Amino acid sequence: MPPPQHLPPTNEAKNENEENPLVFDASVAQYQSTIPSKFIWPDHEKPCPEPPELPVPPIDMKGFLTGDTWEVSNATRLVDEACRKHGFFLVVNHGVDSQLIAKAHEYMDLFFGMQLSQKQRAQRKTGDHCGYASSFVGRFSSKLPWKETLSFRYSADSHCSVNDYFVNVMGEDFKEFGKVYQEYCEAVSNLSNGIMELLGMSLGVGQEYFREFFEGNDSIMRLNYYPRCQKPDLTLGTGPHCDPTSLTILHQDQVGGLQVFVDEKWRSVTPKPDALLSTLVIHLWLYPMGFTRAACIEQW
């Protein structure tokens, strides 16, 4: 079989495409003016060009964790209001070191800046949740996202660390990568436990209820890279979706692009460098009163 061709023209015959499977190589794709049909999204699913801003409240986790009566009451009220409206809130004073976050972004840029053949050493296997994926080529046949991802598992109780994953998959040269992302996952996992305490209080079931339930949680860390696109009006980095997890904690870079579907409208969420965006997947939580599954749909 001939080697894969990088983003073949869309007017090739079907049998030629089957013999030369599509490969999304970001280093090539970001300069191409012709977008393959598999990456073009229908008009009704494209993002709103000038969406209104979604008001997302900042939650002061440091204040909440001090146990101060006013801070606890205020954080609980803000989370309750946010979850009843759309399920999104910002977390400030979250305790995740800013230098660690910067290092995580730096190493992400280094990984996605490598040649495709190097990144494919971590290629995600069929049916697996972890590994490298260039778009979702081979998984879907249309409406492909204009992105690359690297996903890996983290569990506080696991004997196999994030560091082990990078060394086993990418080699000894990636030991520092593994160390950074191990520390990052540990910090965000600790933060998630605090958020669970806050959610328990906002629901009136107590501070320990969800923390105990999710203690020793099994998490997926995902790095998303959205390369430049010469015709961004035709593509989407990530299409409309609902996250399959109970809680998503996201750090956005300065580019932005996240939109959330609330009250039958797409609304933007502006990046805040010093904050982490928390998303409560409300159709799993069954948070009381006024929720619909559409409230947590998001796209990039």
Secondary structure, DSSP 8 states (H G I E B T S, - for coil): ----EES--TTS-HHHHHHS-EE--HHHHTT-SS--GGG---GGGS--SS--B----EEEHHHHHHT-HHHHHHHHHHHHHHHHHTSEEEEES----HHHHHHHHHHHHHHHTS-HHHHGGGB--TT-SSEEEETTBTTBSSS--S-EEEEEEEETT-SS-HHHHHHHHH-GGGHHHHHHHHHHHHHHHHHHHHHHHHHHHHHTS-TTHHHHHHTT-EEEEEEEE----S-TTT--SS-SB--SSSEEEE---SS---EEEETTEEEE----TT-EEEEE-HHHHT-SSS--GGGG-EE-
